[in-house]
């Protein structure tokens, strides 16, 4: 990993204002949205548990094959 140092680098007044604005608003907004999404998801999970519904299968395999796929197969020929 490369370490980069910007010692002596300076921001313009506009860049400094934008940085301060982003640091003040972004974390608060993201935390509110994230918190709301987490609460909604937890409520939905609890409802599904109460109803005895199994979790959705997000990942599934289409086929079980071994070996190397040829370029022609990969490109759909």
HELIX and SHEET records of a PDB file:
HELIX    1   1 UNK A   13  UNK A   51  1                                  39    
HELIX    2   2 UNK A   71  UNK A   75  1                                   5    
END                                                                             
